[in-house]
Amino acid sequence: MPKPTQWYEIQARAKSGDAPATAEIFIYGNIGDRWDENGVIAAELVRELSGLDVEQINVRINSYGGSVPDGIAIFNALRRHPAQVDTFVDGVAISCASLLAMAGKTITMAENAQLMIHAPWSYAVGNSNELRAQADVLDRHAKAMASAYVRDGGSDLEACVALLTDGKDHWYTASEAKEAGFADVVGDPIAIAASLANSFNLTRFTTTAARAAATPKETLMPKPNEQQAAADASAAAAAASATAGASPAAVPFARTKDLNTQVIAMFKPFIARDGIAALQTAVLADPALTLEQIQAQLLVEIGKDGSPANPAGAHPRVEVLEDEGVKMRGAAVTALLIRAGVERDAKIIAAQGTNPYRGAKLLDLARASLERAGVRHATMSQLEVVAAAFTQSTSDFPILLENTMHKALLGAYAIAPLTWPRFCARGSVSDFRAHNRYRTGSFGNLDAKNELGEFKNKSIPDGEKASITAATKGNIVNLSREAVINDDLGAFIGLSAMLGQAAARTVEVDVYALLALNAGLGPTQSDAQPLFHSNRANVSTGAALAMAAIDADRVVMALQKDVSSNDYLDLRPSVLLLPIGLGGTARSINDAQYDPDTANKLQKPNTVRGLFRDVIDTPRLTGTRRYLFADPAVAPVIEVAFLDGQDTPYLELQNGFDVDGARWKVRLDYGIAAVDFRGAVTNAGA
């Protein structure tokens, strides 16, 4: 007899005369399931299996599956065993149990048995990345299982992968399984298969055949006031049958009394609903169900009265509901941005017909915020209304203004005409300490063996490093009560836009200030030389902007070597940066088909045509000096690093202490540094 907590039993017979030593393994339950802390897992079956010293193993299956990793482990253990393994489907081999059936050299299915193959499934919780990762895990399990179903009977790998990934339940009678190559012999019918509805609950499978096998033909529903009493009586009878009267073949182990009590308690709040009492009776009569599986079936039954979250043919949709406070602030912010002329989206503006705050003044919004906070303001003066709106702890008003200012600030920051992102690398630092940027050396070429056949030792090359440090820049702006009463949108929305532009302009100015150091040769590096220096081989011979001069600059960049000077980097210029007065000439050279500086233009093709993906001309540079940069993603020269990667200004609100109103602090944390010299060339021009 199997142990109460086991889902399998092994019976071994020693060799007798001509009869070989044989073992019978009965898998009559959930694969790998354990009902309490003393339950067994697949590892125990695998250990017992490996210890069997027999010549023949017969595996008899009546199971609707279980743990996929456990099933794969058992399948592999059966395949590894030196004995001949034959499998027999006595009742059902469903889901992972069908995988175990494939372990047999010969697969025999009773005439009235069934086999089902489908994709592995699981429960998952978490964010979108975690759910996608769980889907990938299931796909890997499916691919790992697919090869087990490939047999000489005719099934192929591609078809088996499809069975395990299409999301459908594929049911086979014994004859159908044989035809598909999943069985070899159709045996005599076994009585256990006829009692499938009493042995297993298959409602978690979606096909009509499975539900028909698991659902009683007729259910008599008592009146609502009799429902719980009838359910309790049915539950007691089912529990008694499961623990006392069931045969070992139909019930491999008994569910504990405590678990039955938990099941009854779980169903009690819903017992008056149609179908719940019948489901409770069915699950209590099926000792092979875990508590989690019972919960899943209960949830499915409860959800039958609701409309589907994703009707057939519809795309999945997740809705995040906003509370009234969030809706109020969003509508008010949009109304203010439209009034201030900051919001220009035609669709948003057209949708303002239903906005309750359309055209509202700042004082109106202050009163609305107090009303939402439950503060009476009928007897307050205008100054008192604004003061209360700022200082009342539950008032939406400060947050509303902050959101408005923040959107105006970010909008202005985003549209600022910046050039530094086009030739600088963008980085991130975690704090305000110096952060190193390393460039490793190279080994060069491999050395030939010497005359003794020995390999030479190769020293590890030294690298270079640069550092970058973030600092904070920002300002504070004040909003007085008078500005609110006067409905002066320019006092805070206009100022916010100006601050956004100032933040963007600050980074731009700092980059060009760094480049302008040492008369345009860039910042001094750790070796006391500027970024551009003849010793670095990144300064081209001065020449006026022309095709031949650009080509010479290109060659200078291509001749740069790696940190160890072992090999050429063969970098190519991607961005041309130069003063505003040279922009037209630069674009003409970059786009012309023929050399624009040659008298007979039709005779000499332009050798640098399309060399630059970007030509940047700026009034922040003067004179004739030009800079050629490689793609900053390939060979960064100047890096702009933001604290924690936050590359937009941060807005912080503080209610006034020494100011009669409120004030906002705008800050931006960033650092700028030259991190390498090899990806750029400069030419002083002429």
C-alpha distance (Angstrom), angle and dihedral (degrees) to the residues before:
residue distance angle dihedral
M1 . . .
P2 3.81 . .
K3 3.78 118.8 .
P4 3.84 114.0 -99.9
T5 3.79 92.2 -110.5
Q6 3.79 98.2 44.1
W7 3.77 129.1 96.7
Y8 3.80 93.5 -163.4
E9 3.81 140.4 44.1
I10 3.80 130.7 -157.9
Q11 3.80 121.5 -154.9
A12 3.82 116.4 -175.6
R13 3.81 127.6 -166.9
A14 3.80 122.6 -163.1
K15 3.79 121.6 -128.8
S16 3.81 111.6 -79.6
G17 3.78 119.9 -173.9
D18 3.77 108.3 -53.8
A19 3.80 92.1 -14.5
P20 3.82 110.4 102.9
A21 3.79 123.9 -131.3
T22 3.79 104.7 -85.3
A23 3.79 137.7 -172.4
E24 3.78 126.6 -158.8
I25 3.81 115.5 -155.3
F26 3.81 115.9 -165.9
I27 3.82 114.4 -160.6
Y28 3.78 100.8 -174.2
G29 3.80 104.5 154.6
N30 3.79 146.1 26.4
I31 3.78 112.2 -26.5
G32 3.78 110.4 -117.9
D33 3.81 95.4 -5.3
R34 3.80 121.8 143.5
W35 3.78 122.4 -171.5
D36 3.81 99.9 -160.5
E37 3.79 140.6 3.2
N38 3.82 90.2 -74.6
G39 3.80 94.5 54.2
V40 3.77 123.0 119.1
I41 3.77 130.0 -117.9
A42 3.79 134.4 -156.1
A43 3.80 91.8 -88.5
E44 3.80 89.7 70.3
L45 3.81 92.7 52.6
V46 3.81 90.7 47.0
R47 3.82 90.8 51.3
E48 3.80 92.3 49.8
L49 3.79 90.8 45.5
S50 3.80 93.3 52.4
G51 3.81 89.1 52.4
L52 3.81 94.9 55.5
D53 3.80 111.3 111.8
V54 3.78 97.5 -163.8
E55 3.78 138.7 122.3
Q56 3.80 98.2 -140.6
I57 3.83 130.9 39.0
N58 3.80 121.1 -171.2
V59 3.81 114.6 -166.8
R60 3.81 114.2 -160.3
I61 3.81 114.7 -163.1
N62 3.77 133.4 -161.5
S63 3.81 103.5 152.2
Y64 3.75 140.3 118.2
G65 3.79 94.2 -144.7
G66 3.75 135.6 -102.6
S67 3.79 135.9 -174.8
V68 3.81 113.2 22.6
P69 3.85 95.6 -154.6
D70 3.81 89.6 49.3
G71 3.79 91.3 47.5
I72 3.81 92.4 50.6
A73 3.81 90.3 48.4
I74 3.83 91.7 51.8
F75 3.83 91.8 44.8
N76 3.81 91.1 53.1
A77 3.81 91.8 45.6
L78 3.82 90.4 53.4
R79 3.79 91.3 48.2
R80 3.83 91.5 49.1
H81 3.79 95.2 51.2
P82 3.84 113.5 103.7
A83 3.81 92.1 -136.7
Q84 3.78 122.2 91.1
V85 3.81 107.3 -98.2
D86 3.79 120.9 -152.8
T87 3.79 123.2 177.8
F88 3.80 130.2 -148.9
V89 3.82 125.4 -164.2
D90 3.79 102.5 -150.0
G91 3.79 97.7 173.1
V92 3.78 118.6 -14.5
A93 3.80 135.0 -13.3
I94 3.76 102.9 -166.2
S95 3.80 130.4 173.5
C96 3.82 109.7 -31.4
A97 3.82 90.4 6.8
S98 3.81 88.9 65.9
L99 3.82 87.1 58.6
L100 3.82 90.0 57.6
A101 3.79 89.8 50.5
M102 3.81 88.4 60.1
A103 3.83 90.5 62.0
G104 3.80 91.1 77.6
K105 3.76 123.4 98.8
T106 3.78 83.5 -145.3
I107 3.80 120.6 26.9
T108 3.78 116.9 -157.2
M109 3.80 121.7 -172.0
A110 3.78 123.9 -168.1
E111 3.78 110.9 -118.1
N112 3.80 91.6 -113.1
A113 3.84 95.2 41.1
Q114 3.80 125.7 107.6
L115 3.79 134.9 -147.3
M116 3.78 125.4 -159.5
I117 3.80 130.2 -168.9
H118 3.79 124.6 -171.8
A119 3.78 143.3 145.2
P120 3.82 116.7 -69.1
W121 3.79 111.7 -103.2
S122 3.76 137.1 -165.9
Y123 3.76 145.6 170.2
A124 3.82 117.8 -100.6
V125 3.78 137.6 -177.6
G126 3.77 131.8 -179.6
N127 3.77 141.0 69.4
S128 3.80 125.8 -35.6
N129 3.81 93.9 -88.1
E130 3.80 92.1 51.8
L131 3.81 91.4 48.4
R132 3.80 91.7 50.1
A133 3.80 89.4 49.3
Q134 3.82 89.9 52.3
A135 3.81 89.7 51.9
D136 3.81 89.3 52.7
V137 3.81 89.9 51.2
L138 3.81 90.4 53.1
D139 3.81 90.9 49.3
R140 3.81 90.4 51.8
H141 3.81 90.1 50.6
A142 3.81 89.7 50.5
K143 3.80 92.5 52.1
A144 3.81 91.1 46.1
M145 3.81 90.3 52.1
A146 3.81 96.3 44.0
S147 3.80 95.8 75.0
A148 3.81 90.1 56.7
Y149 3.81 90.8 63.2
V150 3.82 93.1 52.4
R151 3.79 106.1 101.4
D152 3.78 138.5 158.5
G153 3.79 89.2 -101.8
G154 3.79 92.3 85.9
S155 3.81 108.4 -83.0
D156 3.81 116.6 127.9
L157 3.79 132.4 -155.9
E158 3.81 97.1 -110.7
A159 3.79 92.3 51.8
C160 3.81 91.6 46.9
V161 3.80 92.2 50.3
A162 3.82 88.1 52.7
L163 3.82 91.2 52.8
L164 3.79 89.7 53.0
T165 3.81 98.2 45.9
D166 3.81 108.7 35.2
G167 3.81 94.0 82.4
K168 3.82 94.9 -123.3
D169 3.81 131.7 119.2
H170 3.83 109.1 -120.8
W171 3.82 111.2 -157.6
Y172 3.79 123.7 -165.9
T173 3.77 131.6 -172.8
A174 3.80 114.9 -145.2
S175 3.81 92.7 -94.1
E176 3.83 92.1 45.1
A177 3.80 91.2 49.7
K178 3.79 90.3 50.9
E179 3.79 91.4 49.8
A180 3.82 90.9 49.5
G181 3.80 91.7 50.3
F182 3.81 96.5 -108.8
A183 3.83 95.4 110.6
D184 3.78 135.8 34.3
V185 3.79 105.0 -164.9
V186 3.81 133.2 32.1
G187 3.80 106.5 -147.4
D188 3.76 134.3 -166.8
P189 3.82 116.9 -67.5
I190 3.81 116.3 -91.4
A191 3.78 122.0 -145.9
I192 3.78 93.5 -131.5
A193 3.79 91.8 70.6
A194 3.80 90.8 59.3
S195 3.80 90.3 60.7
L196 3.77 94.1 52.9
A197 3.81 94.0 122.2
N198 3.79 90.6 56.4
S199 3.81 95.7 42.9
F200 3.79 101.0 46.3
N201 3.78 139.9 24.5
L202 3.78 109.4 -141.0
T203 3.80 101.0 177.1
R204 3.79 92.2 118.5
F205 3.82 87.9 69.3
T206 3.78 114.8 82.5
T207 3.77 105.6 -144.7
T208 3.77 123.8 103.0
A209 3.80 91.7 -126.1
A210 3.78 91.7 57.2
R211 3.78 94.3 46.9
A212 3.77 91.6 47.6
A213 3.80 89.8 54.1
A214 3.80 92.1 50.8
T215 3.82 102.5 39.1
P216 3.83 123.3 82.1
K217 3.80 114.4 -117.6
E218 3.79 93.0 -125.6
T219 3.79 133.2 19.5
L220 3.80 122.4 -167.2
M221 3.81 110.4 -155.1
P222 3.84 117.1 -153.2
K223 3.76 121.9 -141.9
P224 3.83 115.9 -79.6
N225 3.81 94.5 -103.7
E226 3.80 89.7 50.6
Q227 3.80 95.2 43.4
Q228 3.82 100.5 92.0
A229 3.79 94.4 43.9
A230 3.79 91.2 50.4
A231 3.79 91.3 46.3
D232 3.80 92.4 50.4
A233 3.80 91.3 48.9
S234 3.80 90.9 48.0
A235 3.79 90.5 47.0
A236 3.79 91.9 51.8
A237 3.80 91.4 49.4
A238 3.80 92.2 47.5
A239 3.80 91.9 48.3
A240 3.79 91.6 48.9
S241 3.79 90.9 49.4
A242 3.80 91.3 48.8
T243 3.81 93.9 50.0
A244 3.79 102.2 36.6
G245 3.76 120.0 14.6
A246 3.79 104.1 36.3
S247 3.77 120.1 105.7
P248 3.81 120.9 -122.8
A249 3.78 90.6 -114.5
A250 3.81 94.2 55.8
V251 3.84 97.8 35.3
P252 3.82 113.6 30.1
F253 3.79 93.1 -172.5
A254 3.80 138.8 0.1
R255 3.78 126.5 -109.7
T256 3.79 113.0 -121.9
K257 3.79 121.1 -107.0
D258 3.80 91.1 -118.2
L259 3.80 91.4 57.4
N260 3.80 91.7 50.0
T261 3.80 88.3 52.5
Q262 3.83 90.1 51.9
V263 3.79 91.1 50.1
I264 3.82 92.8 51.3
A265 3.81 90.6 48.5
M266 3.81 90.4 49.1
F267 3.81 92.9 53.5
K268 3.82 97.2 41.3
P269 3.87 98.5 86.5
F270 3.83 90.7 53.3
I271 3.81 101.9 34.8
A272 3.82 93.9 109.4
R273 3.79 92.1 62.3
D274 3.78 120.5 96.9
G275 3.78 113.1 -90.3
I276 3.81 97.6 9.6
A277 3.81 96.6 100.5
A278 3.80 91.3 49.4
L279 3.79 91.1 48.7
Q280 3.81 90.9 50.2
T281 3.79 90.5 53.3
A282 3.79 91.4 48.8
V283 3.81 96.6 49.6
L284 3.81 93.4 45.9
A285 3.77 88.8 53.0
D286 3.82 91.2 53.1
P287 3.82 110.2 71.7
A288 3.80 91.0 -179.0
L289 3.83 92.5 74.9
T290 3.79 121.4 97.6
L291 3.77 121.4 -141.2
E292 3.82 89.5 -108.5
Q293 3.80 91.9 53.5
I294 3.81 90.7 49.2
Q295 3.81 89.8 51.0
A296 3.80 89.9 51.3
Q297 3.81 91.9 51.5
L298 3.79 91.4 47.8
L299 3.81 91.0 51.9
V300 3.80 90.8 50.5
E301 3.82 91.3 51.0
I302 3.81 92.9 46.9
G303 3.80 90.8 49.1
K304 3.80 94.3 54.8
D305 3.80 91.2 86.8
G306 3.80 92.8 56.1
S307 3.79 128.7 79.4
P308 3.80 116.4 -103.6
A309 3.79 116.0 -90.6
N310 3.79 90.0 -142.5
P311 3.84 112.6 26.9
A312 3.78 118.1 -154.3
G313 3.77 111.2 -73.7
A314 3.80 94.3 13.8
H315 3.76 123.9 119.4
P316 3.82 116.3 -114.7
R317 3.78 112.8 -97.2
V318 3.78 132.5 -168.3
E319 3.79 117.7 -164.9
V320 3.79 123.1 -160.4
L321 3.79 109.7 -158.7
E322 3.79 120.6 -145.0
D323 3.78 124.6 -144.6
E324 3.78 119.8 -124.3
G325 3.81 93.1 -99.5
V326 3.79 92.5 56.7
K327 3.81 91.6 46.2
M328 3.80 91.4 49.2
R329 3.79 93.4 50.3
G330 3.81 92.5 45.5
A331 3.81 92.8 51.6
A332 3.80 92.4 45.8
V333 3.82 93.3 48.1
T334 3.80 91.4 50.4
A335 3.82 91.4 48.9
L336 3.81 92.0 51.1
L337 3.81 93.9 47.1
I338 3.82 90.5 51.1
R339 3.80 91.7 48.6
A340 3.81 90.6 49.9
G341 3.80 91.9 49.3
V342 3.81 92.5 -118.9
E343 3.81 96.7 113.2
R344 3.80 108.2 67.4
D345 3.80 101.9 162.7
A346 3.80 105.3 127.1
K347 3.81 94.2 -150.7
I348 3.80 93.1 52.3
I349 3.79 91.6 46.9
A350 3.81 92.1 48.3
A351 3.81 90.8 52.2
Q352 3.80 93.5 58.4
G353 3.78 93.6 94.1
T354 3.82 89.5 93.0
N355 3.81 96.4 40.0
P356 3.84 107.2 115.2
Y357 3.82 90.5 -154.7
R358 3.78 97.1 51.6
G359 3.81 107.0 138.9
A360 3.82 92.8 2.8
K361 3.79 116.9 152.7
L362 3.79 124.3 -133.1
L363 3.80 91.1 -103.7
D364 3.82 90.4 52.3
L365 3.80 89.9 53.7
A366 3.80 91.1 48.4
R367 3.82 90.0 54.6
A368 3.83 91.6 46.4
S369 3.81 90.1 51.9
L370 3.81 91.3 52.4
E371 3.80 90.8 49.1
R372 3.78 90.2 53.1
A373 3.80 89.2 49.6
G374 3.81 90.6 52.0
V375 3.82 94.6 -113.1
R376 3.80 118.1 142.3
H377 3.77 112.2 -134.5
A378 3.82 104.4 168.1
T379 3.80 92.9 109.2
M380 3.81 95.8 39.4
S381 3.77 123.6 106.6
Q382 3.79 118.9 -126.8
L383 3.81 92.1 -99.3
E384 3.81 90.5 49.6
V385 3.81 91.3 49.6
V386 3.80 91.7 53.3
A387 3.80 92.7 43.5
A388 3.81 91.6 51.3
A389 3.81 91.7 45.7
F390 3.80 89.9 55.9
T391 3.80 98.0 42.1
Q392 3.83 104.4 33.9
S393 3.82 104.0 105.5
T394 3.81 94.5 -140.4
S395 3.82 96.2 43.8
D396 3.81 118.7 120.8
F397 3.78 92.9 -154.1
P398 3.85 101.2 93.2
I399 3.81 91.1 45.1
L400 3.80 90.9 47.5
L401 3.80 91.4 53.4
E402 3.80 91.9 44.1
N403 3.81 91.9 52.4
T404 3.79 90.6 48.7
M405 3.79 93.1 49.2
H406 3.78 92.0 45.2
K407 3.81 93.0 53.3
A408 3.79 91.7 46.6
L409 3.80 90.8 47.8
L410 3.81 94.9 48.7
G411 3.79 92.1 44.0
A412 3.79 91.6 55.3
Y413 3.82 91.5 43.0
A414 3.80 91.9 52.2
I415 3.81 96.1 52.3
A416 3.80 96.9 43.8
P417 3.84 110.4 124.3
L418 3.81 97.7 -112.3
T419 3.79 124.4 173.1
W420 3.82 102.6 177.2
P421 3.86 94.6 82.3
R422 3.81 87.7 60.6
F423 3.82 95.4 63.9
C424 3.84 105.5 14.9
A425 3.77 130.2 76.7
R426 3.79 118.1 -118.7
G427 3.83 115.9 -136.2
S428 3.77 143.5 165.9
V429 3.81 135.6 -128.9
S430 3.79 127.3 -167.7
D431 3.82 99.5 -143.3
F432 3.80 143.6 -4.2
R433 3.79 96.4 -81.7
A434 3.80 123.5 104.8
H435 3.81 110.1 -82.3
N436 3.79 118.6 -156.1
R437 3.77 125.3 -132.6
Y438 3.80 110.9 -157.5
R439 3.78 130.2 -156.0
T440 3.78 114.0 -167.5
G441 3.78 127.0 -144.0
S442 3.79 125.9 -124.4
F443 3.80 135.6 -123.8
G444 3.76 96.3 -130.2
N445 3.78 117.2 -148.8
L446 3.78 125.8 -15.5
D447 3.82 114.9 -99.7
A448 3.78 124.6 -122.9
K449 3.79 118.5 -114.3
N450 3.79 115.4 -99.6
E451 3.80 125.2 -115.7
L452 3.82 90.0 -83.8
G453 3.78 91.8 56.2
E454 3.80 92.5 -110.2
F455 3.79 125.2 143.4
K456 3.78 117.9 -127.1
N457 3.79 121.3 -120.3
K458 3.77 114.1 -111.7
S459 3.80 119.4 -149.8
I460 3.79 118.5 -134.3
P461 3.81 107.0 -106.4
D462 3.76 120.6 -119.0
G463 3.76 119.3 -119.9
E464 3.79 136.2 -149.7
K465 3.74 130.5 -120.6
A466 3.77 138.7 -161.9
S467 3.78 127.8 -176.0
I468 3.78 137.0 -140.0
T469 3.80 128.2 -163.9
A470 3.79 128.3 -164.5
A471 3.79 122.5 -136.7
T472 3.79 133.5 -179.7
K473 3.77 128.3 -110.1
G474 3.77 125.4 177.7
N475 3.79 150.7 119.7
I476 3.80 141.3 -133.2
V477 3.80 123.6 -124.9
N478 3.80 125.6 -167.9
L479 3.79 129.6 -143.3
S480 3.79 114.0 -162.1
R481 3.79 127.4 -154.5
E482 3.78 88.7 -116.1
A483 3.80 90.7 59.5
V484 3.81 89.4 54.4
I485 3.80 93.1 48.3
N486 3.81 90.2 47.4
D487 3.81 89.3 50.1
D488 3.79 89.2 -128.6
L489 3.80 101.4 175.0
G490 3.77 90.2 174.3
A491 3.79 89.7 61.6
F492 3.77 92.8 70.0
I493 3.82 111.5 3.7
G494 3.79 92.6 44.6
L495 3.79 91.0 43.9
S496 3.80 90.3 48.5
A497 3.79 91.5 54.9
M498 3.77 89.8 48.0
L499 3.79 90.7 50.6
G500 3.79 90.6 50.2
Q501 3.78 90.5 53.3
A502 3.80 90.0 45.4
A503 3.81 91.8 53.1
A504 3.79 91.6 50.6
R505 3.80 92.3 44.5
T506 3.82 91.5 49.7
V507 3.81 92.7 61.6
E508 3.81 90.8 44.7
V509 3.81 92.9 50.7
D510 3.81 92.8 46.7
V511 3.81 92.5 52.7
Y512 3.80 92.4 52.7
A513 3.80 91.4 43.0
L514 3.80 88.5 56.2
L515 3.79 91.1 49.3
A516 3.83 92.0 48.1
L517 3.81 94.2 58.2
N518 3.80 117.8 114.6
A519 3.80 92.8 21.9
G520 3.79 93.2 -54.7
L521 3.81 96.7 -42.7
G522 3.78 92.6 108.4
P523 3.80 134.4 -121.5
T524 3.78 123.3 -25.5
Q525 3.79 111.4 -101.0
S526 3.81 130.7 -145.7
D527 3.83 90.6 -85.5
A528 3.84 90.2 59.9
Q529 3.80 92.0 -109.9
P530 3.82 125.7 111.7
L531 3.77 122.7 -106.0
F532 3.81 90.8 -100.6
H533 3.80 113.6 47.0
S534 3.78 137.4 143.1
N535 3.81 89.3 -117.0
R536 3.79 87.9 61.8
A537 3.81 92.6 50.8
N538 3.81 91.2 -130.7
V539 3.81 98.9 112.2
S540 3.77 115.8 90.3
T541 3.82 124.1 -151.9
G542 3.79 108.9 -87.4
A543 3.78 112.9 -97.8
A544 3.78 137.2 149.7
L545 3.79 118.6 -95.8
A546 3.79 106.1 -81.4
M547 3.78 140.9 127.1
A548 3.80 94.8 -94.7
A549 3.81 92.5 46.0
I550 3.82 92.2 50.3
D551 3.79 89.7 49.4
A552 3.81 89.9 52.4
D553 3.82 89.8 50.8
R554 3.80 88.8 51.8
V555 3.79 91.4 54.7
V556 3.81 92.0 50.7
M557 3.81 90.9 55.9
A558 3.81 93.3 46.3
L559 3.82 91.3 55.0
Q560 3.81 93.6 61.4
K561 3.81 113.8 119.3
D562 3.78 131.2 -149.3
V563 3.80 124.3 -94.1
S564 3.83 92.1 -84.3
S565 3.83 92.5 44.2
N566 3.81 89.1 -125.4
D567 3.79 99.2 125.7
Y568 3.78 144.3 5.2
L569 3.79 117.8 -91.1
D570 3.81 90.0 -151.4
L571 3.80 92.3 -152.4
R572 3.80 120.2 178.3
P573 3.80 127.3 -150.6
S574 3.79 115.1 -107.0
V575 3.83 104.0 168.6
L576 3.80 129.3 42.3
L577 3.82 115.0 -157.5
L578 3.80 119.3 -171.4
P579 3.83 143.8 139.7
I580 3.77 119.7 -63.9
G581 3.81 92.9 -109.4
L582 3.80 92.3 61.3
G583 3.81 96.9 48.2
G584 3.79 96.8 94.4
T585 3.78 93.7 49.6
A586 3.80 91.1 46.5
R587 3.79 93.5 53.0
S588 3.78 91.0 46.5
I589 3.80 91.0 54.0
N590 3.81 92.7 45.2
D591 3.81 94.3 49.0
A592 3.81 103.6 34.1
Q593 3.79 118.9 109.3
Y594 3.80 92.2 -150.3
D595 3.78 132.1 34.8
P596 3.82 104.4 -81.2
D597 3.83 91.5 -158.8
T598 3.80 96.0 58.3
A599 3.80 120.2 93.4
N600 3.79 92.4 -136.1
K601 3.81 98.4 44.7
L602 3.77 94.9 175.6
Q603 3.79 92.0 61.8
K604 3.83 101.5 55.5
P605 3.81 122.4 52.8
N606 3.80 118.5 -141.3
T607 3.82 104.9 -101.3
V608 3.82 94.2 -163.3
R609 3.77 98.6 44.3
G610 3.82 110.7 146.7
L611 3.81 92.1 1.2
F612 3.81 92.0 135.6
R613 3.78 122.9 55.8
D614 3.82 88.2 -164.5
V615 3.80 133.8 28.2
I616 3.81 113.0 -164.6
D617 3.79 119.5 -167.9
T618 3.79 116.7 -179.9
P619 3.80 137.9 175.0
R620 3.82 87.3 -135.3
L621 3.81 87.8 79.8
T622 3.79 122.7 62.9
G623 3.77 135.5 -172.3
T624 3.79 121.7 24.7
R625 3.83 104.1 -60.0
R626 3.76 115.0 126.6
Y627 3.81 132.9 -170.7
L628 3.78 128.6 -149.4
F629 3.82 116.1 -157.8
A630 3.78 129.9 -169.4
D631 3.79 116.4 -135.3
P632 3.84 104.1 -65.4
A633 3.80 89.4 -138.1
V634 3.83 88.7 60.9
A635 3.81 104.1 34.8
P636 3.83 112.3 7.7
V637 3.79 115.8 -158.9
I638 3.81 104.3 170.5
E639 3.80 120.1 28.5
V640 3.79 128.6 -163.3
A641 3.81 107.7 -159.9
F642 3.81 123.0 -168.5
L643 3.78 126.0 -157.2
D644 3.82 108.0 -96.9
G645 3.80 88.1 -11.9
Q646 3.83 91.2 -72.3
D647 3.80 99.4 146.2
T648 3.80 97.3 172.2
P649 3.81 127.9 76.2
Y650 3.81 118.8 -89.9
L651 3.79 119.7 -132.4
E652 3.80 120.6 -155.8
L653 3.82 126.3 -174.2
Q654 3.79 125.9 -144.7
N655 3.78 124.3 177.1
G656 3.76 111.1 -126.4
F657 3.77 120.8 -87.7
D658 3.78 100.6 161.8
V659 3.82 92.1 14.7
D660 3.82 124.0 70.6
G661 3.80 96.0 -126.9
A662 3.79 128.9 11.4
R663 3.75 137.9 -54.4
W664 3.76 136.2 -149.8
K665 3.76 128.9 -148.6
V666 3.79 117.9 -150.1
R667 3.78 117.9 -164.9
L668 3.77 139.7 168.2
D669 3.82 122.1 -164.7
Y670 3.79 114.7 -154.8
G671 3.78 145.5 126.4
I672 3.82 134.2 -149.1
A673 3.78 126.7 -153.1
A674 3.80 142.7 154.8
V675 3.81 105.0 -113.0
D676 3.84 101.9 177.5
F677 3.80 138.7 4.6
R678 3.80 101.4 -153.6
G679 3.78 98.3 82.0
A680 3.81 97.0 60.9
V681 3.82 141.2 56.3
T682 3.79 127.9 -168.0
N683 3.79 130.5 -157.5
A684 3.79 122.2 -167.9
G685 3.81 90.7 -147.5
A686 3.78 123.7 -153.1
